Amino acid sequence: MRSSKSRSRGKNRNNNRPTGGNIINRVFDSNGPDSKVRGTPQQIIDKYNQLHRDAQLSGDRVAAENCAQHAEHYTRMLAEAQREMDAKRDEQEEQNRQRQAERDRERAERLKAQEAAANDPASMEQPRGDDAGLVDTPEAAPQQDAPKQRRPRKPRQPKADKPDQGGSDGGAPEAAE
């Protein structure tokens, strides 16, 4: 006796396969009048058109019509898929235009608000008292005691142009004589 799991296992095999989607690049297996034809819809159309011409040249009107009908079927499938893709692209472009228009409106409102704030004298801070809102810097601070005078530096002595005597002193300064 079979379990219920094994019976239900085979019923929904193709549920994970995406429906619709991009059939333009999808590979199909077509069972034609004489043999199987495999490929994308455009490749299958081309193959059936070639088989149609071959059948016409050989004088087989039934096979020619059969191939023509198969080619027409895939042509219609391809045209429908192309229409759907065009509609989806148009919809996305419209959404992008709306988003861009919204961003442009927000940017314009921000600029207007900034200009209004910059040009409105009431919103600007007015200086109060002597400091006028300035920050104290060390240069502006009153000098209480005379600052300590620094001694001027002595100029550096130029390096002696003595060749390296092969010692590995690591560039240590030489002792004065």
Disulfide bonds with the S-S distance in Angstrom:
none
